[in-house]
Amino acid sequence: MSVPQRRSAVGGSAAEAEHDLPIDIDYKKLTDWLVSRKRLVSDWRKRLAVLHVQATELSKALPFGLLASIGCEHMPIHYNLCKQVLAKLSDTCERGAAKDWAKVVRVYEKGCVYLGEAAQLICNNTDYEIPYLKKHAASLDSQLIDLERKEDELRSSATAAANSFRDECNHLGIAGHSVRHELQDLLKELPGVFSGCIESCRQPGVADGMDFYEQFTSYSMQDTKAKLPTLSEIIAGSTEPPAEATEADGQKCEPQIESKLQVDWDFDDADDIPAEEMTVNWDIKPSMDEGTAAPVVNWDFDLEAEDDMGTAAIGDQASAGNPEASIDWGIDLAESGTDLLDCKPETEASAVTDSLLPAQAASGHGGDACIARLIADPDYRNCLLENLMELQAFLSARSFELQGHSATILAASVPETLQQIGSEACSGMLSNVNAAVASMSSDRLRQLLMLKTSP
């Protein structure tokens, strides 16, 4: 290769390398640089505004879903969007609309208006859109971290709630699949639980303790009244069955209705009022001419058809001052009044427990009546527990006294029947009473009673 050829090759490669170098231009001055280099017309902003207006009007006439099909449904109008719409219309053979959009594209390309639009988009994105998106992304990241933390907390809370629910179901003895029906089935345990309570109350130690209590109070307080009546009924098996009107938790509604309705007209001082003042003044003052009869009110009562004997009998009763004489309104309060005032509430739980009452309770014999009464009557249950706790307090105090140094002195001051009961015997009685109190105040019985009274 000759020297001139070598120089020309070196000079050509240098020119190409210089042409490939990037131009470092500030993005804010990009439009000015394009105008100064004659790449962009000077009035490009006016042309761009006119193009946006025309493209916006044409977009309103586009077929439905066309912008969505190209993924530009909510994007602002720009050069690339116009080219995509034109290509889509050309594919769908929309010739009229395609011509209009082709004119818009040609105006964009004439004078390189699309370069000014691109430079404007770069400036807006750099100054506003990108910083906003960065801040929004950082906010979303922090929200995501908070939501993940809350999700972990809620998962742990849900796990704890599930474990608590499972433990409570195990404590109640149910599976937890159908809670309402399973809880209602638990009420079938009430007769068995109260049967155990009655057996605890009928232990020999409880009866001996009650006898000891009655003898001691009879000696010390000179009180011969019967003590602990409810406990005595349970031990003797003489408990009366619950009445039909008070089976649902002892809720009663006993209206006080008199058998006869007395109407008090407050005519006690009628003898002191003159006869002319006792007439009814109807305040009717018609204008009557001379010779015309006074107007008479027709009450449609045929007094002549009345029974002379009946009216005479009523007159005799009234004149004799019989307090039983009253007006018969044709209302039988004895039959209908109590039905209207029957307000015994019924719940699903009470209906279940009513079905659990033993059939033999109506006869009033054996332990069935005691069980039925304890299930249906809360006052009776409270009285029994109070009797047991009263006996428990007495035996506790007496057991403590018999274990002290003064037991010999106290034993000498009581009758011989009471002296035979020592500390060990009193402790045995107390243990039986404690067992009865524990059975009547157990958590299981309390739960079942709460289920029974719940709506």
C-alpha positions as CSV (number, residue, x, y, z in Angstrom):
1,M,0.0,0.0,0.0
2,S,1.3,3.4,-0.9
3,V,1.7,6.2,1.6
4,P,-1.3,8.3,0.3
5,Q,-3.5,5.3,0.6
6,R,-2.2,4.6,4.1
7,R,-3.0,8.2,5.1
8,S,-6.4,8.1,3.6
9,A,-7.2,4.9,5.5
10,V,-6.0,6.4,8.8
11,G,-8.0,9.5,8.2
12,G,-11.2,7.6,7.3
13,S,-11.0,5.5,10.4
14,A,-10.5,8.5,12.6
15,A,-13.5,10.2,11.1
16,E,-15.7,7.2,11.7
17,A,-14.5,6.9,15.3
18,E,-15.3,10.6,15.9
19,H,-18.7,10.0,14.4
20,D,-19.4,7.1,16.8
21,L,-18.5,9.1,19.9
22,P,-21.5,10.0,22.1
23,I,-22.5,13.6,22.4
24,D,-22.6,14.8,26.0
25,I,-25.6,17.2,26.1
26,D,-27.6,18.4,29.2
27,Y,-31.1,17.0,28.9
28,K,-32.6,20.4,29.7
29,K,-30.9,21.9,26.7
30,L,-31.7,19.0,24.3
31,T,-34.5,20.8,22.4
32,D,-32.4,24.0,22.0
33,W,-29.5,21.9,20.7
34,L,-31.8,20.2,18.1
35,V,-33.2,23.6,17.0
36,S,-29.7,25.1,16.7
37,R,-28.5,22.1,14.7
38,K,-31.5,22.5,12.3
39,R,-32.7,19.1,13.3
40,L,-36.0,20.6,14.7
41,V,-38.1,23.4,13.5
42,S,-38.4,26.4,15.7
43,D,-42.2,26.4,16.0
44,W,-42.4,22.7,16.9
45,R,-44.3,23.4,20.2
46,K,-47.2,25.0,18.2
47,R,-47.3,22.1,15.8
48,L,-47.1,19.6,18.6
49,A,-50.1,21.2,20.3
50,V,-52.2,21.0,17.1
51,L,-51.2,17.4,16.6
52,H,-52.3,16.5,20.1
53,V,-55.7,18.1,19.6
54,Q,-56.2,16.3,16.3
55,A,-55.0,12.9,17.7
56,T,-57.3,13.3,20.7
57,E,-60.3,14.0,18.5
58,L,-59.5,11.0,16.2
59,S,-59.0,8.7,19.2
60,K,-62.6,9.3,20.2
61,A,-63.8,7.8,16.9
62,L,-61.6,4.7,17.2
63,P,-63.3,1.3,17.4
64,F,-64.0,0.1,21.0
65,G,-61.1,-1.8,22.4
66,L,-58.5,-0.9,19.8
67,L,-56.3,1.1,22.2
68,A,-56.6,-1.7,24.8
69,S,-55.5,-4.3,22.2
70,I,-52.2,-2.5,21.7
71,G,-51.7,-1.8,25.5
72,C,-52.1,2.0,25.2
73,E,-55.6,2.6,26.6
74,H,-54.6,5.1,29.3
75,M,-51.4,6.5,27.8
76,P,-51.1,10.1,26.6
77,I,-50.9,10.8,22.8
78,H,-47.5,10.6,21.3
79,Y,-45.7,9.8,18.1
80,N,-45.2,6.0,18.7
81,L,-48.8,5.6,19.8
82,C,-50.0,7.2,16.5
83,K,-47.8,4.9,14.5
84,Q,-49.2,1.8,16.4
85,V,-52.8,3.0,15.8
86,L,-52.1,3.5,12.1
87,A,-50.6,0.0,11.8
88,K,-53.6,-1.5,13.6
89,L,-56.1,0.3,11.4
90,S,-54.2,-0.8,8.3
91,D,-54.5,-4.4,9.4
92,T,-58.2,-4.1,10.1
93,C,-59.0,-2.4,6.7
94,E,-60.3,0.8,8.3
95,R,-59.3,3.0,5.3
96,G,-61.0,6.2,6.3
97,A,-59.6,6.3,9.8
98,A,-56.2,5.1,8.6
99,K,-55.9,8.0,6.2
100,D,-56.6,10.5,9.0
101,W,-54.0,8.9,11.3
102,A,-51.5,8.7,8.4
103,K,-51.9,12.5,8.0
104,V,-51.1,12.9,11.7
105,V,-48.0,10.7,11.4
106,R,-46.8,12.7,8.4
107,V,-47.1,16.0,10.2
108,Y,-45.1,14.5,13.1
109,E,-42.4,13.5,10.7
110,K,-42.4,16.8,8.8
111,G,-39.9,19.1,10.6
112,C,-39.0,16.3,13.0
113,V,-41.6,17.4,15.5
114,Y,-41.5,13.9,17.0
115,L,-37.9,14.7,18.1
116,G,-39.1,17.7,20.1
117,E,-41.8,15.6,21.7
118,A,-39.3,12.9,22.6
119,A,-36.9,15.5,24.1
120,Q,-39.8,17.0,26.1
121,L,-40.8,13.5,27.4
122,I,-37.2,13.0,28.5
123,C,-37.1,16.2,30.4
124,N,-40.5,15.5,32.1
125,N,-39.5,12.0,33.0
126,T,-36.2,13.0,34.4
127,D,-37.5,16.0,36.5
128,Y,-40.9,14.6,37.6
129,E,-41.9,11.1,36.7
130,I,-38.7,9.2,37.7
131,P,-38.3,10.9,41.2
132,Y,-42.0,10.3,41.9
133,L,-41.8,6.7,40.9
134,K,-38.7,6.2,43.1
135,K,-40.5,7.7,46.1
136,H,-43.6,5.7,45.4
137,A,-41.5,2.5,45.1
138,A,-39.8,3.2,48.4
139,S,-43.2,3.8,50.0
140,L,-44.5,0.6,48.6
141,D,-41.5,-1.3,49.9
142,S,-42.0,0.0,53.4
143,Q,-45.7,-0.9,53.2
144,L,-44.8,-4.3,52.0
145,I,-42.5,-4.8,55.0
146,D,-45.2,-3.6,57.4
147,L,-47.8,-5.9,55.7
148,E,-45.4,-8.9,55.9
149,R,-44.9,-8.1,59.6
150,K,-48.6,-7.8,60.2
151,E,-49.1,-11.0,58.3
152,D,-46.7,-12.8,60.6
153,E,-48.5,-11.4,63.7
154,L,-51.9,-12.4,62.4
155,R,-50.6,-15.9,61.6
156,S,-49.3,-16.2,65.1
157,S,-52.6,-14.8,66.5
158,A,-54.6,-17.2,64.4
159,T,-52.4,-20.1,65.6
160,A,-52.8,-19.0,69.2
161,A,-56.6,-18.7,68.7
162,A,-56.8,-22.1,67.1
163,N,-54.8,-23.6,70.0
164,S,-57.0,-21.8,72.5
165,F,-60.1,-23.0,70.8
166,R,-58.8,-26.6,70.7
167,D,-57.9,-26.5,74.4
168,E,-61.3,-25.1,75.3
169,C,-63.0,-27.8,73.3
170,N,-60.9,-30.4,75.0
171,H,-61.7,-28.9,78.4
172,L,-65.4,-29.0,77.6
173,G,-65.1,-32.5,76.1
174,I,-66.4,-31.7,72.6
175,A,-64.8,-32.2,69.2
176,G,-65.5,-28.6,68.0
177,H,-67.0,-29.5,64.6
178,S,-70.6,-28.4,65.4
179,V,-70.2,-26.4,68.6
180,R,-73.8,-25.5,69.2
181,H,-75.2,-29.0,69.0
182,E,-72.2,-30.5,70.8
183,L,-72.8,-28.1,73.7
184,Q,-76.5,-28.9,73.8
185,D,-75.5,-32.6,74.0
186,L,-73.4,-31.8,77.0
187,L,-76.6,-31.0,78.9
188,K,-77.4,-34.7,79.0
189,E,-74.7,-35.0,81.6
190,L,-76.6,-32.9,84.1
191,P,-78.7,-35.8,85.6
192,G,-75.5,-37.8,86.1
193,V,-73.6,-34.9,87.7
194,F,-76.5,-34.2,90.1
195,S,-76.8,-37.9,90.9
196,G,-73.2,-37.8,92.0
197,C,-73.9,-34.7,94.1
198,I,-76.8,-36.5,95.8
199,E,-74.7,-39.5,96.5
200,S,-72.1,-37.3,98.2
201,C,-74.8,-35.6,100.3
202,R,-76.1,-39.0,101.4
203,Q,-72.8,-40.2,102.8
204,P,-73.0,-41.4,106.4
205,G,-70.6,-38.7,107.5
206,V,-72.8,-35.9,106.1
207,A,-75.9,-37.3,108.0
208,D,-73.8,-37.7,111.2
209,G,-72.5,-34.2,110.9
210,M,-76.0,-32.8,110.4
211,D,-77.2,-34.7,113.5
212,F,-74.1,-33.4,115.4
213,Y,-74.9,-29.8,114.3
214,E,-78.5,-30.1,115.4
215,Q,-77.7,-31.5,118.8
216,F,-75.0,-28.9,119.4
217,T,-77.2,-25.9,118.5
218,S,-80.1,-27.4,120.5
219,Y,-77.8,-27.6,123.5
220,S,-75.9,-24.3,123.1
221,M,-78.7,-22.0,121.8
222,Q,-81.7,-23.8,123.1
223,D,-83.0,-23.8,119.6
224,T,-85.2,-26.8,118.7
225,K,-86.0,-25.7,115.2
226,A,-85.0,-28.0,112.3
227,K,-81.7,-27.1,110.8
228,L,-80.6,-27.5,107.2
229,P,-84.0,-28.3,105.7
230,T,-82.9,-28.7,102.1
231,L,-80.1,-31.0,103.0
232,S,-82.5,-33.0,105.2
233,E,-84.9,-33.4,102.2
234,I,-82.0,-34.6,100.0
235,I,-80.8,-37.2,102.5
236,A,-84.3,-38.4,103.3
237,G,-85.3,-38.4,99.6
238,S,-88.5,-36.4,100.3
239,T,-87.8,-33.7,97.8
240,E,-90.9,-32.6,95.9
241,P,-90.7,-32.7,92.1
242,P,-90.7,-29.3,90.3
243,A,-94.0,-27.9,89.3
244,E,-94.7,-27.8,85.5
245,A,-95.0,-24.0,85.6
246,T,-91.5,-23.6,87.1
247,E,-89.4,-26.1,85.3
248,A,-87.4,-23.6,83.2
249,D,-84.8,-22.4,85.7
250,G,-87.4,-21.4,88.3
251,Q,-88.5,-18.4,86.2
252,K,-92.0,-17.6,87.4
253,C,-94.7,-15.2,86.5
254,E,-97.5,-15.2,89.0
255,P,-99.9,-12.4,88.3
256,Q,-102.2,-11.4,91.1
257,I,-105.7,-11.6,89.6
258,E,-108.8,-11.1,91.6
259,S,-111.6,-13.6,90.9
260,K,-114.1,-10.9,90.5
261,L,-113.7,-7.4,89.0
262,Q,-115.3,-4.8,91.2
263,V,-116.1,-1.5,89.6
264,D,-115.9,1.4,92.0
265,W,-118.1,4.3,90.8
266,D,-117.2,6.4,93.9
267,F,-120.9,6.9,94.8
268,D,-120.2,6.8,98.6
269,D,-121.7,10.3,99.1
270,A,-124.6,9.8,96.8
271,D,-127.1,10.2,99.7
272,D,-125.9,13.8,100.3
273,I,-126.5,14.9,96.7
274,P,-130.0,16.2,95.8
275,A,-131.9,14.2,93.3
276,E,-132.2,17.0,90.9
277,E,-128.3,17.4,90.8
278,M,-127.8,13.7,90.1
279,T,-129.4,13.9,86.6
280,V,-127.1,13.8,83.6
281,N,-126.7,17.1,81.8
282,W,-126.3,16.4,78.1
283,D,-125.9,20.1,77.3
284,I,-128.6,20.0,74.5
285,K,-130.6,23.3,74.2
286,P,-132.7,23.1,71.1
287,S,-134.9,25.9,70.1
288,M,-138.5,24.9,70.8
289,D,-141.5,26.7,69.7
290,E,-144.6,26.8,71.8
291,G,-146.8,23.8,71.3
292,T,-143.9,21.5,70.3
293,A,-142.8,18.6,72.4
294,A,-139.3,18.4,73.9
295,P,-136.8,16.2,71.9
296,V,-136.3,12.8,73.3
297,V,-133.2,10.6,72.9
298,N,-134.1,7.1,71.6
299,W,-131.7,4.6,73.3
300,D,-133.4,1.6,71.6
301,F,-134.1,0.0,74.9
302,D,-137.4,-1.8,75.2
303,L,-138.0,-1.5,78.9
304,E,-141.3,-3.2,78.8
305,A,-139.6,-6.4,77.5
306,E,-137.4,-6.7,80.5
307,D,-138.1,-9.4,82.9
308,D,-139.9,-8.0,85.9
309,M,-138.6,-10.6,88.2
310,G,-135.0,-10.0,87.1
311,T,-135.1,-6.3,87.5
312,A,-136.8,-6.6,90.8
313,A,-134.1,-9.0,92.0
314,I,-131.3,-6.6,91.0
315,G,-133.2,-3.7,92.6
316,D,-133.5,-5.7,95.8
317,Q,-129.8,-6.5,95.8
318,A,-128.9,-2.9,95.2
319,S,-131.3,-1.6,97.8
320,A,-130.0,-4.1,100.4
321,G,-126.4,-2.8,99.9
322,N,-125.1,-6.2,98.8
323,P,-121.3,-5.7,98.0
324,E,-121.3,-8.7,95.7
325,A,-123.7,-7.0,93.2
326,S,-121.6,-6.0,90.2
327,I,-121.8,-5.7,86.5
328,D,-121.4,-8.8,84.5
329,W,-119.3,-7.9,81.5
330,G,-119.1,-11.5,80.2
331,I,-115.4,-11.9,80.8
332,D,-114.2,-14.9,82.7
333,L,-110.9,-13.9,84.3
334,A,-110.3,-17.2,85.9
335,E,-109.9,-18.9,82.6
336,S,-108.5,-16.3,80.2
337,G,-106.5,-13.9,82.4
338,T,-103.8,-16.3,83.5
339,D,-103.3,-17.5,79.9
340,L,-102.6,-14.0,78.7
341,L,-100.2,-13.3,81.5
342,D,-98.2,-16.6,81.2
343,C,-94.7,-15.2,80.5
344,K,-92.5,-18.2,81.1
345,P,-89.6,-17.8,78.7
346,E,-88.5,-20.8,76.6
347,T,-85.1,-21.2,75.2
348,E,-83.5,-24.0,73.2
349,A,-81.3,-25.0,76.1
350,S,-84.2,-25.1,78.5
351,A,-86.1,-27.3,76.1
352,V,-83.3,-29.7,76.0
353,T,-83.0,-29.8,79.8
354,D,-86.7,-30.2,80.2
355,S,-86.5,-33.3,78.1
356,L,-83.8,-34.6,80.4
357,L,-85.9,-34.5,83.5
358,P,-86.6,-38.1,84.5
359,A,-90.0,-39.4,83.9
360,Q,-90.3,-40.7,87.4
361,A,-89.9,-37.1,88.8
362,A,-93.7,-36.6,88.6
363,S,-94.2,-39.4,91.0
364,G,-92.0,-37.8,93.7
365,H,-90.2,-40.9,94.7
366,G,-86.6,-41.8,94.9
367,G,-83.6,-39.7,93.7
368,D,-85.3,-38.8,90.4
369,A,-87.4,-36.1,92.0
370,C,-84.3,-34.7,93.7
371,I,-82.4,-34.7,90.4
372,A,-85.3,-33.0,88.6
373,R,-85.7,-30.4,91.3
374,L,-82.0,-29.6,91.3
375,I,-81.9,-29.2,87.5
376,A,-85.0,-27.1,87.3
377,D,-84.9,-25.0,90.4
378,P,-81.8,-22.7,91.0
379,D,-83.2,-21.5,94.3
380,Y,-83.3,-25.1,95.6
381,R,-79.7,-25.6,94.4
382,N,-78.5,-22.5,96.2
383,C,-80.3,-23.5,99.4
384,L,-78.6,-26.9,99.3
385,L,-75.2,-25.4,98.8
386,E,-75.8,-22.9,101.6
387,N,-76.8,-25.8,103.9
388,L,-73.7,-27.7,103.0
389,M,-71.4,-24.7,103.5
390,E,-73.1,-23.9,106.8
391,L,-72.5,-27.4,108.0
392,Q,-68.9,-27.2,106.7
393,A,-68.2,-24.0,108.6
394,F,-69.6,-25.6,111.8
395,L,-67.6,-28.8,111.5
396,S,-64.4,-26.8,110.6
397,A,-64.7,-24.7,113.8
398,R,-65.6,-27.7,115.9
399,S,-62.7,-29.7,114.6
400,F,-60.3,-26.9,115.4
401,E,-61.7,-26.6,118.9
402,L,-61.4,-30.4,119.5
403,Q,-57.7,-30.4,118.5
404,G,-56.7,-27.6,121.0
405,H,-55.6,-27.8,124.6
406,S,-59.0,-26.7,125.7
407,A,-60.7,-29.8,124.2
408,T,-61.0,-31.5,127.6
409,I,-62.5,-28.5,129.3
410,L,-65.0,-28.0,126.4
411,A,-65.9,-31.7,126.4
412,A,-66.7,-31.6,130.1
413,S,-69.2,-28.8,129.6
414,V,-71.3,-30.6,126.9
415,P,-73.8,-33.5,127.3
416,E,-72.5,-37.0,127.0
417,T,-73.9,-37.5,123.5
418,L,-71.7,-34.7,122.3
419,Q,-68.7,-35.9,124.3
420,Q,-68.6,-39.1,122.3
421,I,-67.7,-37.2,119.1
422,G,-64.0,-36.6,119.1
423,S,-61.5,-34.9,116.8
424,E,-61.1,-37.8,114.4
425,A,-64.9,-38.4,114.0
426,C,-65.4,-34.6,113.4
427,S,-62.6,-34.7,110.8
428,G,-64.2,-37.6,109.0
429,M,-67.6,-35.8,108.9
430,L,-65.8,-32.7,107.6
431,S,-64.1,-34.6,104.8
432,N,-67.5,-36.0,103.6
433,V,-69.0,-32.5,103.8
434,N,-66.1,-31.1,101.9
435,A,-66.6,-33.7,99.1
436,A,-70.3,-32.8,98.9
437,V,-69.5,-29.1,98.7
438,A,-66.8,-29.7,96.0
439,S,-69.3,-31.8,94.0
440,M,-71.9,-29.0,94.2
441,S,-69.5,-26.2,93.3
442,S,-67.4,-28.0,90.7
443,D,-66.3,-26.2,87.5
444,R,-68.0,-28.9,85.3
445,L,-71.4,-28.4,87.0
446,R,-71.0,-24.6,86.7
447,Q,-70.3,-24.9,83.0
448,L,-73.3,-27.1,82.4
449,L,-75.6,-24.8,84.4
450,M,-74.3,-21.8,82.4
451,L,-75.0,-23.7,79.1
452,K,-78.5,-24.5,80.4
453,T,-79.4,-20.9,81.2
454,S,-77.8,-19.5,78.0
455,P,-80.2,-18.4,75.3
